[in-house]
Amino acid sequence: MQKSETKRILWKIFSMPGLWLLCLVLMILGQNLGSLLYLIPGAESMSDASQTAFFYVLFIGIWAIVLLHMLIWKKNRPIFKALWTGSPGNNIKMFLIGFFFFGMFLNALCAFAALLNKDIFLSFCCFEPLPLLWILFCVFVQSSAEELLCRGFMYQRLRKSYENPWVAIIGNSVFFGVLHLFNAGVTPLAIVNIIAVGILYSIMVYCGNSIWCAMAAHTAWNFTQNIIFGLPNSGSVVPYSIFMLDASTARDSLFYNVGFGVEGTVFADILLIAAAIGLYLWYKKHPQPEFRIWEKAETEEAQPVMHAASDEAEVSPEVALGDTITEGAETKTE
């Protein structure tokens, strides 16, 4: 008994680092797979809009690798349930709330704060509906791939291993921050920002049962700052945007970071932490039952055994009638 308890404790200690390593490997494999798109003829001589779309769509490799891993490794298949409409929060309403409020609105607040403080100056560049729609889809591929890895795969695996939901919420968010450690222009404030937004998206999954909301919010946040305003997206700058930043006049402040954009600022950190706390408190007042994919999976695995046991216990009407007739005949003979 003591030995099994020791094994359980050791498993809890080493399961998170092991999962982090697995997710890191999946991400690297996915990025390498996506980079094969550079082999397409003409990939190096594309227009600014196509180069921007290409930068984001490369993350489709992460989608492919993570889904393939979940499909091959049977124990991970229940996670598919959390990705589709079986989870009650995965609906159009939550998708739109994530996109327009938690993504576009919150990021626009950060950008306008920097503009009003005269930390940045923007000029109109172009507005082309069709290229913008294509780029929006590609940004969704990138943002949702990161959500699939962190709030889909890692969060659910941690949720299975640890009873306390905050282990899964904090664990995947810190990993999300670690992934951005080597981004251009990264600062301690930027990492706090990334972890805070990871917690916000995790609350959407835990309290709202909606990874769709997290995917939409992540997409809109990146699209708004990078494609609409032309600001760095976690340190990355693309050649195509509606507005163009005058980088030579940009300055560091509470509202803007020259190297990392609005994400590496005190204002963005406070805003995202407040949004996470506010969302959590709202769900505390309007609680929803957690969509527990692992309990459902265990129930379904046990179901055939239960049926088999009940089948053995059941006696068909014909057999029961035959027994009655036999008993009657024996009584008559006596």
C-alpha positions in Angstrom: 0.0 0.0 0.0 2.8 2.3 0.9 4.7 1.4 -2.3 1.7 2.2 -4.5 1.2 5.6 -2.7 4.9 6.4 -3.3 4.4 5.6 -7.0 1.4 7.8 -7.2 3.3 10.7 -5.6 6.2 10.3 -8.0 3.9 10.2 -10.9 2.3 13.5 -9.9 5.7 15.1 -9.5 7.1 14.0 -12.8 4.0 13.9 -14.9 3.9 17.7 -15.6 7.5 18.1 -16.7 7.0 15.0 -18.9 3.9 16.5 -20.4 5.7 19.8 -21.0 8.5 17.9 -22.8 5.9 15.9 -24.9 4.1 19.1 -25.9 7.4 20.8 -26.8 8.3 17.8 -29.0 4.8 17.9 -30.7 5.2 21.7 -31.3 8.7 21.3 -32.8 7.5 18.4 -35.1 4.5 20.5 -36.1 6.6 23.5 -37.0 9.0 21.4 -39.0 6.1 19.8 -40.8 4.5 23.2 -41.5 7.8 24.6 -42.8 7.6 22.1 -45.7 5.2 24.6 -47.3 8.3 26.7 -48.1 9.0 24.0 -50.8 6.0 25.3 -52.8 7.3 26.9 -56.0 7.3 30.7 -55.7 7.0 30.7 -51.9 10.0 33.1 -51.6 8.6 35.7 -54.1 5.1 36.2 -52.9 3.3 39.5 -52.3 3.2 41.1 -48.9 -0.3 39.8 -48.2 0.7 36.3 -49.3 3.9 36.4 -47.2 1.8 37.4 -44.1 -0.7 34.6 -44.7 2.1 32.2 -45.2 3.7 33.2 -41.9 0.6 32.2 -40.0 -0.6 29.2 -42.0 2.7 27.3 -41.3 1.2 26.4 -37.9 -1.2 24.0 -39.6 1.6 21.5 -39.0 1.0 21.7 -35.3 -2.7 20.9 -35.9 -1.7 17.9 -37.9 0.8 16.5 -35.4 -1.3 17.0 -32.3 -4.4 15.5 -33.9 -2.4 12.6 -35.2 -0.9 11.9 -31.8 -4.3 12.0 -30.2 -5.7 9.7 -32.8 -2.9 7.1 -32.5 -2.6 7.2 -28.7 -6.0 5.8 -27.7 -5.9 7.2 -24.1 -5.9 10.7 -25.6 -8.9 10.3 -27.8 -11.5 11.6 -25.2 -9.9 15.0 -25.8 -11.6 15.1 -29.2 -14.9 15.6 -27.3 -13.7 18.8 -25.8 -12.9 20.2 -29.3 -16.3 19.9 -30.9 -20.0 20.6 -30.1 -20.2 17.8 -27.5 -18.8 20.4 -25.1 -21.7 22.7 -24.2 -19.7 25.9 -24.5 -18.5 25.2 -28.0 -21.1 27.2 -29.9 -21.4 30.3 -32.1 -22.4 32.6 -29.2 -19.2 31.8 -27.2 -17.1 32.0 -30.4 -18.4 35.5 -31.1 -18.0 36.7 -27.5 -14.4 35.5 -27.5 -13.7 37.1 -30.9 -15.2 40.5 -30.5 -14.9 41.2 -26.7 -12.0 39.2 -25.3 -9.9 39.4 -28.5 -10.7 42.5 -30.6 -12.0 44.8 -28.0 -9.4 44.2 -25.3 -6.5 44.5 -27.8 -8.0 47.6 -29.3 -8.1 49.1 -25.8 -4.3 48.5 -25.5 -3.6 50.0 -28.9 -5.7 53.1 -28.4 -4.1 53.7 -25.0 -0.7 53.7 -26.7 -2.0 56.0 -29.4 -3.6 58.4 -26.9 -0.4 58.5 -25.0 1.5 59.2 -28.2 3.7 56.2 -27.8 3.0 55.2 -31.4 1.9 56.8 -34.7 0.0 55.0 -37.3 -0.8 55.8 -41.0 -3.4 54.1 -43.2 -1.8 51.7 -45.7 -4.5 49.7 -47.5 -7.8 47.8 -47.1 -8.3 44.8 -49.4 -11.3 42.6 -48.2 -10.3 39.3 -49.9 -6.7 39.2 -48.8 -7.8 40.2 -45.3 -10.3 37.4 -45.1 -7.6 34.9 -46.2 -5.1 36.3 -43.7 -7.8 36.1 -41.0 -8.3 32.4 -41.7 -4.5 31.9 -41.6 -4.3 33.8 -38.2 -7.0 31.5 -37.0 -4.9 28.4 -38.0 -2.0 29.8 -36.0 -3.9 30.9 -32.9 -6.1 27.8 -32.7 -3.1 25.5 -33.1 -1.5 27.1 -30.0 -4.9 26.7 -28.2 -5.2 23.1 -29.3 -1.8 22.3 -27.9 -2.1 24.3 -24.6 -5.8 24.6 -23.7 -6.8 21.5 -25.6 -4.2 18.7 -25.2 -2.1 19.9 -22.3 -5.0 21.3 -20.2 -7.1 18.2 -20.5 -4.2 15.8 -19.7 -3.4 17.8 -16.6 -7.0 17.9 -15.7 -7.0 14.1 -15.8 -3.9 13.8 -13.6 -4.6 16.4 -10.9 -7.9 16.9 -9.0 -7.3 20.6 -8.4 -8.3 22.4 -11.7 -5.9 25.3 -11.0 -3.0 22.9 -11.6 -4.2 22.5 -15.2 -5.0 26.2 -15.5 -1.7 27.4 -14.2 0.4 24.5 -15.6 -0.6 25.0 -19.3 -0.4 28.8 -19.0 3.2 28.8 -17.6 4.1 26.4 -20.5 2.5 28.9 -22.9 4.7 31.6 -21.4 7.8 29.4 -21.7 7.1 28.9 -25.4 7.5 32.7 -26.0 10.8 33.0 -24.1 12.9 33.2 -27.2 10.6 35.6 -29.2 12.1 38.8 -30.4 12.0 41.7 -27.9 10.7 39.5 -25.0 10.7 41.0 -21.5 9.6 39.8 -18.1 6.5 41.9 -18.4 5.8 40.2 -21.8 6.0 36.7 -20.2 3.6 37.9 -17.4 1.3 39.0 -20.2 1.5 35.7 -22.0 0.8 33.7 -18.8 -2.1 36.0 -17.8 -3.7 35.6 -21.2 -3.2 31.8 -20.9 -5.0 31.8 -17.6 -7.8 33.9 -19.1 -8.2 31.4 -22.0 -8.0 28.4 -19.5 -10.9 29.9 -17.5 -12.9 30.0 -20.7 -12.3 26.2 -21.0 -12.7 25.3 -17.3 -15.7 27.5 -16.4 -17.3 28.0 -19.8 -16.5 24.6 -21.4 -15.5 26.5 -24.5 -12.2 26.1 -26.3 -13.9 27.7 -29.2 -14.1 31.0 -27.2 -10.4 30.7 -26.4 -9.5 30.0 -30.1 -11.6 33.0 -31.2 -10.2 35.4 -28.6 -6.6 34.4 -29.5 -7.3 34.8 -33.2 -8.9 38.3 -32.8 -6.2 39.5 -30.4 -3.4 38.6 -32.9 -5.3 39.8 -35.9 -6.2 43.1 -34.3 -2.7 44.1 -33.2 -0.8 42.6 -36.1 -3.0 42.9 -39.2 -5.3 45.8 -38.3 -2.9 48.1 -36.4 0.4 46.8 -37.8 1.9 46.4 -34.4 4.3 43.5 -33.3 2.5 40.3 -32.4 4.6 38.9 -29.5 7.6 40.5 -31.1 6.8 39.4 -34.7 6.2 41.9 -37.5 4.6 41.1 -40.8 4.8 43.0 -44.1 1.0 43.5 -44.6 -1.5 45.4 -42.4 -4.3 47.9 -42.7 -2.4 50.5 -40.8 1.4 50.9 -40.7 3.4 51.7 -37.6 6.1 54.4 -37.8 8.6 52.3 -35.9 11.2 55.2 -35.8 8.9 57.3 -33.5 7.7 54.5 -31.2 8.7 54.7 -27.5 8.5 52.5 -24.4 5.9 53.4 -21.8 3.2 51.9 -19.6 1.2 51.3 -22.8 3.7 50.2 -25.4 7.0 48.2 -25.7 9.1 48.9 -28.8 10.3 45.4 -29.1 7.2 43.4 -28.1 4.3 45.7 -28.8 1.3 46.3 -26.5 1.7 42.8 -24.9 4.9 43.7 -23.1 3.3 46.5 -21.0 2.0 47.1 -17.5 -1.3 48.3 -18.9 -1.9 45.1 -20.9 -0.9 42.9 -17.9 -3.4 44.7 -15.6 -6.1 44.6 -18.3 -5.8 40.8 -18.9 -5.5 39.9 -15.2 -8.6 42.0 -14.5 -10.4 40.2 -17.4 -9.4 36.8 -16.1 -10.6 37.7 -12.5 -13.8 39.2 -13.9 -14.6 36.2 -16.1 -13.9 33.8 -13.2 -16.2 35.8 -10.8 -18.9 36.0 -13.4 -18.9 32.2 -13.7 -18.9 31.8 -9.9 -22.3 33.7 -10.0 -23.5 31.8 -13.1 -21.9 28.3 -12.6 -22.0 25.7 -15.3 -21.3 22.0 -14.8 -17.8 21.2 -15.9 -17.6 19.0 -19.1 -15.6 16.1 -17.7 -14.4 14.2 -20.7 -12.3 11.7 -18.6 -15.3 10.6 -16.5 -17.4 10.1 -19.6 -14.6 8.0 -21.2 -14.2 5.8 -18.1 -18.0 5.3 -17.9 -18.1 4.3 -21.6 -15.2 1.8 -21.1 -17.0 0.2 -18.1 -20.4 0.1 -19.9 -19.9 -3.1 -21.9 -18.7 -4.9 -18.7 -21.9 -3.8 -16.9 -24.0 -5.0 -19.8 -22.3 -8.3 -19.8 -22.8 -8.8 -16.1 -26.5 -7.9 -16.3 -26.9 -10.2 -19.3 -25.6 -13.1 -17.2 -28.0 -12.3 -14.4 -31.0 -11.9 -16.7 -33.2 -15.0 -17.5 -35.2 -15.0 -20.7 -39.0 -15.5 -20.5 -38.8 -18.7 -22.5 -36.3 -20.3 -20.0 -38.3 -19.1 -17.1 -41.5 -20.7 -18.6 -39.7 -23.9 -19.3 -38.5 -24.1 -15.7 -42.1 -23.6 -14.5 -43.4 -26.4 -16.7 -40.7 -28.7 -15.6 -41.4 -28.0 -12.0 -45.1 -28.6 -12.6 -44.4 -32.0 -14.3 -42.2 -33.1 -11.4 -44.9 -32.2 -8.9 -47.6 -34.2 -10.9 -45.3 -37.3 -11.1 -44.9 -37.3 -7.4 
